[in-house]
Amino acid sequence: MTAEVELDAGGRTVRLTNPDRVYFPAQGWTKLDVATYYLSVADGIVRALRDRPCMLHRFPSGLAGEKVHQKRIPAGAPEWIETVRVHFPRYDRTADELCVTEIGHVIWAVQMSTVEFHPWNSRRFDTERPDEWRIDLDPMPQADFGSVRQVAETCREVLAELGITGYPKTSGGAGLHVYVRIAPEWGFGDVRRAALAFAREVERRTPAATTTWWRKDRDPRAVFVDYNQNARDHTIASAWSLRGVPEGTVSTPIAWDEIPDVDPRDFTLATAPARFAGCGDLHATIDDHHHRLDELLAWADREGLPPP
């Protein structure tokens, strides 16, 4: 077994110990395979994480072992690792979370056994004002992917009417995400309120969608438009993040026109690098479009949605 290797991560040398440790037993994919994957999509993963507080989903013994949700960067991290301090009001605590600005930070996190990257929807310049609105289409147990496609098409329709550019991606699981860059002028409560107003409009237009929050009350055949993912300190896997599931799927940017035929299971550690090499990052222009939430907040006012 190889004790360690040194990897060139954008001109920075990062040491990877136990590179032969198997992380994905079904395919035999190793820690080195995880690092090599992230190097192959370097521009995409850095774009998705750049300047955002980031929670790490670590698997120190691979997927067969314990999963660790890591917020705080451990003592002894290299001096070139960048962090941002965030506050958790519920516990009145703070944490210095990883703040990726280069691919070396990502590969260091892999050295720390990270498989998944879950960034905030705000950036370190003002962690209390998100610049990203996330539309999470989460199918219930009896909803097939056809229902997800139907709800996604309705989302596309409503976004177009609002003059808003949305960037879809697979979740790496059974659902889809759509990301929208927004002006960082509102707090988490207002962004969540705008997201709920949008979700209610989508629900009105298609019986396949639901905004019912409590799982026990939801139609098991529906797709939950999860506006709660815009609440403070809620995170979901970033674009180009691997998922800690046996298949090694990747949360992959897609084009709207791909949705009718896409199968999220096709995007894995083994296949996503070729897609990135051939198509590039379909979220590459996401920062070119920053939208306002005024109209959605007016919808929320008309619906009588409570203030944050």
C-alpha positions as CSV (number, residue, x, y, z in Angstrom):
1,M,0.0,0.0,0.0
2,T,1.3,3.5,-0.9
3,A,2.0,5.6,2.2
4,E,1.5,8.9,0.5
5,V,1.6,10.9,-2.8
6,E,2.2,14.5,-3.6
7,L,-0.3,16.2,-5.9
8,D,0.0,19.3,-7.9
9,A,-3.1,21.3,-7.2
10,G,-3.0,24.4,-9.3
11,G,0.7,25.0,-8.6
12,R,0.4,24.1,-4.9
13,T,1.8,20.8,-3.7
14,V,-0.6,18.9,-1.5
15,R,0.3,15.7,0.3
16,L,-2.2,12.9,0.2
17,T,-1.8,10.2,2.8
18,N,-3.3,6.7,2.4
19,P,-4.1,7.3,-1.3
20,D,-5.1,3.6,-1.7
21,R,-7.8,3.7,0.9
22,V,-11.0,2.6,-0.7
23,Y,-13.8,5.1,-0.3
24,F,-16.4,3.6,-2.6
25,P,-16.3,-0.1,-2.0
26,A,-18.8,-1.0,-4.8
27,Q,-16.4,0.3,-7.5
28,G,-13.1,0.2,-5.6
29,W,-12.6,3.9,-6.0
30,T,-10.0,5.2,-3.6
31,K,-9.0,8.4,-1.8
32,L,-6.7,9.2,-4.7
33,D,-9.5,8.7,-7.2
34,V,-11.6,11.3,-5.2
35,A,-8.7,13.7,-5.4
36,T,-8.1,13.1,-9.1
37,Y,-11.7,13.6,-9.8
38,Y,-11.7,17.0,-8.1
39,L,-8.6,18.0,-9.9
40,S,-10.3,17.2,-13.2
41,V,-13.2,19.6,-12.5
42,A,-11.1,22.2,-10.7
43,D,-12.5,25.3,-12.3
44,G,-16.1,24.2,-11.7
45,I,-15.8,23.1,-8.0
46,V,-13.8,26.3,-7.1
47,R,-16.4,28.4,-8.8
48,A,-19.2,26.7,-6.9
49,L,-17.4,27.1,-3.5
50,R,-15.5,30.4,-4.0
51,D,-15.6,32.6,-0.9
52,R,-18.4,30.7,0.8
53,P,-18.4,29.2,4.3
54,C,-18.3,25.4,3.6
55,M,-19.3,22.4,5.7
56,L,-17.4,19.3,4.9
57,H,-18.9,15.8,4.8
58,R,-16.0,13.6,5.7
59,F,-15.7,9.8,5.6
60,P,-12.5,9.0,7.4
61,S,-12.8,5.2,6.7
62,G,-14.7,5.5,3.4
63,L,-18.4,5.1,2.8
64,A,-18.4,1.9,4.8
65,G,-17.5,3.9,8.0
66,E,-18.8,6.9,9.9
67,K,-19.8,10.1,8.3
68,V,-18.6,13.3,9.9
69,H,-20.2,16.7,9.4
70,Q,-17.3,19.1,9.9
71,K,-17.9,22.8,10.3
72,R,-14.7,23.8,12.2
73,I,-11.3,23.6,10.5
74,P,-9.2,21.5,12.8
75,A,-6.1,22.8,14.5
76,G,-2.9,22.3,12.6
77,A,-4.4,23.1,9.2
78,P,-1.8,24.6,6.8
79,E,-1.4,28.4,7.1
80,W,-2.5,28.8,3.4
81,I,-5.9,27.4,4.2
82,E,-8.5,30.2,4.2
83,T,-11.4,30.4,6.6
84,V,-14.4,32.6,7.5
85,R,-15.9,32.9,10.9
86,V,-19.6,32.3,11.1
87,H,-22.0,32.6,14.1
88,F,-24.6,30.1,15.1
89,P,-27.2,32.0,17.1
90,R,-29.1,28.9,18.4
91,Y,-26.0,27.9,20.3
92,D,-24.3,31.3,20.5
93,R,-21.2,29.7,19.1
94,T,-18.8,30.5,16.2
95,A,-16.9,28.3,13.8
96,D,-14.1,29.0,11.4
97,E,-15.2,27.2,8.3
98,L,-13.2,26.4,5.2
99,C,-13.5,29.2,2.6
100,V,-12.3,27.9,-0.8
101,T,-10.5,30.2,-3.1
102,E,-8.3,27.7,-5.0
103,I,-8.2,24.1,-5.9
104,G,-5.5,23.4,-3.3
105,H,-8.1,24.1,-0.6
106,V,-10.3,21.4,-2.1
107,I,-7.6,18.8,-2.3
108,W,-6.5,19.6,1.2
109,A,-10.1,18.9,2.3
110,V,-9.9,15.5,0.4
111,Q,-6.7,14.8,2.4
112,M,-8.9,15.3,5.4
113,S,-11.3,12.6,4.0
114,T,-13.9,15.0,2.6
115,V,-16.1,13.6,-0.1
116,E,-19.0,16.2,-0.2
117,F,-18.8,20.0,-0.1
118,H,-21.8,21.9,1.3
119,P,-21.4,25.6,0.9
120,W,-23.5,28.4,2.4
121,N,-25.5,30.5,-0.1
122,S,-23.7,33.6,1.2
123,R,-20.1,34.7,0.9
124,R,-17.5,35.7,3.4
125,F,-17.8,39.4,2.5
126,D,-21.2,39.4,4.3
127,T,-22.3,36.0,5.5
128,E,-25.7,37.3,6.6
129,R,-26.8,38.4,3.1
130,P,-27.1,35.5,0.6
131,D,-26.2,36.1,-3.1
132,E,-27.7,32.7,-4.1
133,W,-31.3,31.6,-4.2
134,R,-31.7,27.8,-4.3
135,I,-34.6,26.0,-5.7
136,D,-34.5,22.4,-4.5
137,L,-36.9,19.9,-6.1
138,D,-37.1,17.0,-3.7
139,P,-39.3,14.1,-4.8
140,M,-41.3,12.2,-2.2
141,P,-41.0,8.4,-2.1
142,Q,-43.7,7.7,-4.7
143,A,-42.7,10.5,-7.1
144,D,-40.8,9.4,-10.1
145,F,-38.2,11.5,-12.0
146,G,-40.9,12.3,-14.6
147,S,-42.6,14.4,-11.9
148,V,-39.3,16.2,-11.1
149,R,-39.0,17.0,-14.8
150,Q,-42.5,18.4,-14.9
151,V,-41.9,20.6,-11.9
152,A,-38.6,21.8,-13.3
153,E,-40.3,22.8,-16.5
154,T,-42.8,24.9,-14.5
155,C,-40.0,26.5,-12.6
156,R,-38.4,27.4,-15.9
157,E,-41.6,29.0,-17.0
158,V,-42.1,31.1,-13.9
159,L,-38.4,32.2,-13.9
160,A,-38.7,33.3,-17.5
161,E,-41.8,35.3,-16.7
162,L,-39.8,37.0,-14.0
163,G,-36.9,37.7,-16.3
164,I,-34.6,35.6,-14.1
165,T,-31.9,33.3,-15.3
166,G,-31.7,30.0,-13.4
167,Y,-29.0,27.4,-13.6
168,P,-30.1,23.8,-13.1
169,K,-28.0,20.9,-11.9
170,T,-28.7,17.4,-10.7
171,S,-28.6,16.9,-7.0
172,G,-26.6,13.8,-7.1
173,G,-29.6,12.0,-5.7
174,A,-33.2,11.8,-6.9
175,G,-33.9,15.5,-7.4
176,L,-32.8,18.6,-9.2
177,H,-31.6,22.0,-8.0
178,V,-31.8,25.4,-9.7
179,Y,-29.5,28.2,-8.6
180,V,-30.1,31.9,-9.1
181,R,-27.6,34.6,-8.3
182,I,-29.2,37.5,-6.5
183,A,-28.1,40.9,-5.3
184,P,-26.8,40.4,-1.7
185,E,-29.3,43.0,-0.3
186,W,-31.6,40.8,1.7
187,G,-31.2,38.6,4.8
188,F,-31.9,34.8,4.9
189,G,-35.5,35.4,6.1
190,D,-36.4,37.5,3.1
191,V,-34.7,35.1,0.7
192,R,-36.6,32.2,2.2
193,R,-39.8,34.2,2.0
194,A,-39.3,35.0,-1.6
195,A,-38.4,31.4,-2.3
196,L,-41.7,30.3,-0.7
197,A,-43.7,32.8,-2.8
198,F,-42.1,31.3,-5.9
199,A,-42.7,27.8,-4.7
200,R,-46.4,28.6,-4.1
201,E,-46.7,29.9,-7.7
202,V,-45.1,26.7,-9.0
203,E,-47.5,24.6,-6.9
204,R,-50.5,26.5,-8.3
205,R,-49.4,25.7,-11.9
206,T,-48.7,22.0,-11.5
207,P,-50.3,19.3,-9.3
208,A,-46.9,17.5,-9.3
209,A,-45.5,20.1,-6.9
210,T,-46.1,20.7,-3.2
211,T,-45.0,23.3,-0.6
212,T,-46.2,21.3,2.4
213,W,-43.4,21.5,4.8
214,W,-44.0,18.6,7.2
215,R,-43.2,15.3,5.7
216,K,-46.0,13.5,7.4
217,D,-48.5,15.8,5.6
218,R,-47.0,15.7,2.1
219,D,-48.5,13.8,-0.8
220,P,-46.0,10.9,-1.3
221,R,-46.5,11.2,-5.0
222,A,-45.5,14.9,-5.1
223,V,-42.2,16.9,-5.5
224,F,-41.5,19.2,-2.6
225,V,-40.2,22.6,-3.7
226,D,-38.0,23.0,-0.7
227,Y,-37.8,26.7,0.0
228,N,-36.3,25.9,3.4
229,Q,-32.9,25.3,1.8
230,N,-32.7,29.1,1.8
231,A,-32.8,29.4,5.6
232,R,-29.7,30.4,7.5
233,D,-27.1,27.7,7.8
234,H,-28.9,25.3,5.5
235,T,-26.5,23.8,3.0
236,I,-26.8,21.4,0.1
237,A,-24.1,19.8,-2.1
238,S,-22.5,22.2,-4.5
239,A,-22.2,21.9,-8.2
240,W,-19.5,19.3,-9.1
241,S,-19.6,17.9,-5.5
242,L,-19.4,14.1,-5.2
243,R,-22.1,12.5,-3.1
244,G,-21.4,10.1,-0.4
245,V,-23.5,7.3,-1.9
246,P,-22.5,3.9,-3.1
247,E,-22.8,4.9,-6.8
248,G,-20.5,7.9,-6.4
249,T,-22.8,10.3,-8.2
250,V,-21.9,13.9,-8.9
251,S,-24.2,17.0,-8.5
252,T,-23.8,18.0,-12.1
253,P,-24.7,21.3,-14.0
254,I,-27.0,20.6,-16.9
255,A,-28.8,22.6,-19.6
256,W,-32.5,23.2,-19.3
257,D,-33.0,21.4,-22.6
258,E,-31.3,18.3,-21.2
259,I,-33.9,17.9,-18.4
260,P,-36.5,15.9,-20.5
261,D,-33.9,13.1,-21.1
262,V,-31.4,13.4,-18.3
263,D,-30.7,10.5,-15.9
264,P,-28.9,11.8,-12.8
265,R,-27.4,8.3,-12.3
266,D,-25.3,8.8,-15.4
267,F,-23.0,11.4,-13.7
268,T,-20.5,9.8,-11.5
269,L,-16.9,10.1,-10.4
270,A,-16.0,8.0,-13.5
271,T,-18.1,9.9,-16.0
272,A,-18.3,13.5,-14.9
273,P,-14.7,14.3,-15.8
274,A,-15.3,13.5,-19.5
275,R,-18.4,15.7,-19.4
276,F,-16.5,18.5,-17.9
277,A,-13.8,18.2,-20.5
278,G,-16.3,18.1,-23.3
279,C,-19.0,20.6,-22.2
280,G,-17.1,22.7,-19.7
281,D,-18.9,24.1,-16.6
282,L,-22.5,24.9,-17.6
283,H,-22.6,27.2,-14.6
284,A,-19.6,29.2,-15.9
285,T,-21.7,32.3,-16.5
286,I,-23.7,32.2,-13.3
287,D,-22.0,35.2,-11.8
288,D,-22.9,37.3,-14.9
289,H,-26.6,37.5,-13.8
290,H,-27.5,39.0,-10.4
291,H,-31.2,39.4,-9.9
292,R,-33.5,41.2,-7.5
293,L,-36.2,39.7,-5.3
294,D,-38.5,42.8,-5.2
295,E,-41.3,41.2,-7.3
296,L,-41.2,37.9,-5.4
297,L,-41.3,39.7,-2.1
298,A,-44.3,41.6,-3.4
299,W,-45.9,38.3,-4.2
300,A,-45.1,37.2,-0.6
301,D,-46.8,40.4,0.7
302,R,-49.9,39.7,-1.4
303,E,-50.1,36.1,0.0
304,G,-49.8,37.4,3.5
305,L,-46.6,35.4,4.1
306,P,-45.3,36.4,7.6
307,P,-42.2,38.6,7.7
308,P,-38.9,37.0,8.7
